[in-house]
């Protein structure tokens, strides 16, 4: 198994939601689980640490799943907005009828489950939409970078949503967010059809920054609940 394939499989495992933030990930255990040698596993873990998705552990440990601060969340989604905005610009130039049909089929699938509360299925289709856009860009660098970013962003969203569920995200809130996301997706498709490059990029950036706002609000609410109403900054005053 090559390094790129190890990276792909390890990213899927790490960002599946199986591990808690702050969890220690041991190189040997991960290599055994994926059935790979420790050398490509070590190189892949080093790449994820350099990327910022993982943190180096204390001596004698391996690596840890990052605990994100609010500033780190902003940086993550700001970076994604730049990358995926550029990806959409490229897609507006190179996208084919087959690409557009694929995007519309994914949106139709999202429409079919819009009234339900299956977060996992919805999230899976959401990822597929953004991956399909990356492929439509006809740019391998965009595609590789964005797919890695998507795993991390959706992992963050999954973890924070699970935390927030302790006080129950209402069906109305969930339905509103889903409808807004689907509207953005369909609007982007229409802009791609008419080759409106600037408008397509702007709509994608707006779409991503809306997601960032929801994630950051959930993070702040979680911190306030765990710190008895005090933020991290308040604790040092």
RAFEN-V686675 format. One record per residue. N is the residue number from 0. RES is the residue in one small letter. PHI is phi in degrees with one decimal (NA if undefined). D_CENTER is the distance of its C-alpha to the mean C-alpha in Angstrom with 2 decimals. Layout:
N,RES,PHI,D_CENTER / N,RES,PHI,D_CENTER
This chain:
0,x,NA,25.06 / 1,x,-74.5,24.01 / 2,x,-61.8,21.67 / 3,x,-64.9,19.08 / 4,x,-71.0,19.24 / 5,x,-62.3,19.08 / 6,x,-58.8,15.93 / 7,x,-61.6,14.36 / 8,x,-68.8,15.74 / 9,x,-68.2,15.08 / 10,x,-60.5,11.35 / 11,x,-61.0,11.31 / 12,x,-67.1,13.68 / 13,x,-62.5,12.25 / 14,x,-94.9,8.79 / 15,x,-77.5,10.80 / 16,x,95.7,11.73 / 17,x,-67.7,15.24 / 18,x,-102.3,15.65 / 19,x,-80.8,16.01 / 20,x,-60.7,14.99 / 21,x,88.2,18.02 / 22,x,-65.0,18.90 / 23,x,-87.7,20.93 / 24,x,-111.1,20.04 / 25,x,-92.4,23.28 / 26,x,-51.8,23.48 / 27,x,-61.3,26.37 / 28,x,-64.4,24.86 / 29,x,-66.5,21.66 / 30,x,-62.7,23.94 / 31,x,-63.5,26.20 / 32,x,-65.4,23.56 / 33,x,-90.2,22.20 / 34,x,69.4,25.78 / 35,x,-125.8,25.51 / 36,x,-76.0,27.67 / 37,x,-76.6,26.82 / 38,x,-65.8,27.10 / 39,x,-65.0,24.06 / 40,x,-65.1,22.15 / 41,x,-62.0,23.31 / 42,x,-66.0,22.36 / 43,x,-68.6,18.81 / 44,x,-61.5,18.42 / 45,x,-62.3,19.99 / 46,x,-64.0,17.55 / 47,x,-69.7,14.55 / 48,x,-67.4,16.76 / 49,x,-62.9,17.62 / 50,x,-71.1,14.06 / 51,x,101.8,13.61 / 52,x,-75.0,11.18 / 53,x,-124.5,14.45 / 54,x,-115.8,17.74 / 55,x,-67.3,21.20 / 56,x,-84.4,23.18 / 57,x,-69.0,26.80 / 58,x,-57.3,29.60 / 59,x,94.9,30.07 / 60,x,-104.9,26.46 / 61,x,-102.5,23.61 / 62,x,-125.1,20.20 / 63,x,-123.1,18.27 / 64,x,-74.4,14.78 / 65,x,-60.4,14.06 / 66,x,-98.0,15.04 / 67,x,-86.1,13.38 / 68,x,-84.4,15.94 / 69,x,-60.3,15.62 / 70,x,-62.3,16.34 / 71,x,-67.0,13.64 / 72,x,-64.2,11.02 / 73,x,-60.6,12.82 / 74,x,-62.6,12.95 / 75,x,-60.1,9.28 / 76,x,-75.9,8.72 / 77,x,-62.6,12.21 / 78,x,-63.7,11.60 / 79,x,-62.5,8.82 / 80,x,-60.4,11.40 / 81,x,-67.1,14.07 / 82,x,-64.8,12.68 / 83,x,-74.6,11.59 / 84,x,-61.5,14.78 / 85,x,-65.0,16.76 / 86,x,-61.7,15.31 / 87,x,-67.9,16.51 / 88,x,-58.0,19.79 / 89,x,-66.7,20.36 / 90,x,-62.7,19.57 / 91,x,-63.1,22.09 / 92,x,-87.0,24.65 / 93,x,-108.0,24.14 / 94,x,-60.2,22.71 / 95,x,-106.7,25.20 / 96,x,-61.5,26.44 / 97,x,-65.1,24.86 / 98,x,-62.0,21.40 / 99,x,-63.1,22.04 / 100,x,-63.9,23.37 / 101,x,-61.2,20.36 / 102,x,-62.5,18.09 / 103,x,-67.6,20.72 / 104,x,-63.3,20.99 / 105,x,-63.0,17.34 / 106,x,-63.9,17.92 / 107,x,-62.2,21.16 / 108,x,-63.8,19.52 / 109,x,-67.0,17.33 / 110,x,-61.6,20.63 / 111,x,-62.8,22.40 / 112,x,-110.3,20.39 / 113,x,-60.2,20.04 / 114,x,-83.2,22.84 / 115,x,-88.8,21.68 / 116,x,-128.3,19.55 / 117,x,-83.1,17.76 / 118,x,-63.4,14.26 / 119,x,-64.6,13.32 / 120,x,-67.9,14.82 / 121,x,-60.7,13.36 / 122,x,-60.5,9.73 / 123,x,-61.5,10.85 / 124,x,-68.1,12.47 / 125,x,-60.8,9.76 / 126,x,-61.1,7.74 / 127,x,-60.7,11.31 / 128,x,-61.2,12.08 / 129,x,-70.0,9.68 / 130,x,-66.5,10.75 / 131,x,-64.3,14.23 / 132,x,-63.4,14.15 / 133,x,-60.5,13.33 / 134,x,-68.3,16.27 / 135,x,-69.9,18.39 / 136,x,-70.7,18.35 / 137,x,58.8,20.69 / 138,x,-130.0,19.45 / 139,x,-60.4,18.55 / 140,x,-68.3,17.23 / 141,x,-57.4,14.81 / 142,x,-62.1,13.73 / 143,x,-64.9,13.42 / 144,x,-65.1,11.68 / 145,x,-68.2,9.09 / 146,x,-62.9,8.43 / 147,x,-66.0,8.08 / 148,x,-62.2,5.78 / 149,x,-60.3,3.42 / 150,x,-59.6,4.36 / 151,x,-67.0,4.41 / 152,x,-64.3,2.26 / 153,x,-73.1,2.92 / 154,x,-63.3,5.62 / 155,x,-58.5,6.59 / 156,x,-63.4,6.91 / 157,x,-62.4,8.73 / 158,x,-63.1,10.88 / 159,x,-67.5,11.88 / 160,x,-65.7,12.65 / 161,x,-65.9,14.70 / 162,x,-62.8,16.49 / 163,x,-66.6,17.26 / 164,x,-63.3,18.67 / 165,x,-61.5,21.59 / 166,x,-114.9,22.99 / 167,x,64.6,21.71 / 168,x,-68.1,19.44 / 169,x,-69.3,22.06 / 170,x,-61.4,21.99 / 171,x,-65.1,22.83 / 172,x,-63.7,19.81 / 173,x,-61.9,17.46 / 174,x,-62.9,19.54 / 175,x,-63.4,19.45 / 176,x,-63.3,15.68 / 177,x,-65.1,15.53 / 178,x,-62.9,18.48 / 179,x,-62.3,17.19 / 180,x,-63.8,13.97 / 181,x,-65.3,16.33 / 182,x,-60.0,18.83 / 183,x,-62.2,16.51 / 184,x,-59.5,15.66 / 185,x,-66.6,19.41 / 186,x,-63.4,20.43 / 187,x,-64.0,18.41 / 188,x,-59.3,20.11 / 189,x,-62.5,23.45 / 190,x,-68.7,23.03 / 191,x,-67.1,22.26 / 192,x,-59.4,25.39 / 193,x,-97.6,27.54 / 194,x,58.5,26.13 / 195,x,-86.4,25.46 / 196,x,-61.6,23.44 / 197,x,-61.9,23.37 / 198,x,-67.1,22.68 / 199,x,-64.7,19.79 / 200,x,-63.5,18.11 / 201,x,-63.4,18.94 / 202,x,-68.1,17.60 / 203,x,-66.5,14.16 / 204,x,-60.5,14.15 / 205,x,-60.7,15.40 / 206,x,-58.2,12.80 / 207,x,-70.0,9.92 / 208,x,-69.8,12.31 / 209,x,-63.8,13.15 / 210,x,-60.7,9.77 / 211,x,-59.9,10.22 / 212,x,-60.1,13.70 / 213,x,-65.4,13.00 / 214,x,-64.3,10.83 / 215,x,-66.9,13.57 / 216,x,-60.7,16.32 / 217,x,-63.3,15.29 / 218,x,-64.8,15.22 / 219,x,-64.6,18.60 / 220,x,-62.9,20.03 / 221,x,-63.3,19.22 / 222,x,-62.6,20.86 / 223,x,-64.3,23.79 / 224,x,-65.8,24.38 / 225,x,-77.5,24.40 / 226,x,-109.9,26.57 / 227,x,56.6,29.05 / 228,x,87.9,28.01 / 229,x,-107.0,27.81 / 230,x,-81.1,24.96 / 231,x,-59.2,24.75 / 232,x,-67.4,26.85 / 233,x,-60.9,29.39 / 234,x,-65.8,30.06 / 235,x,-103.2,31.47 / 236,x,-87.8,33.72
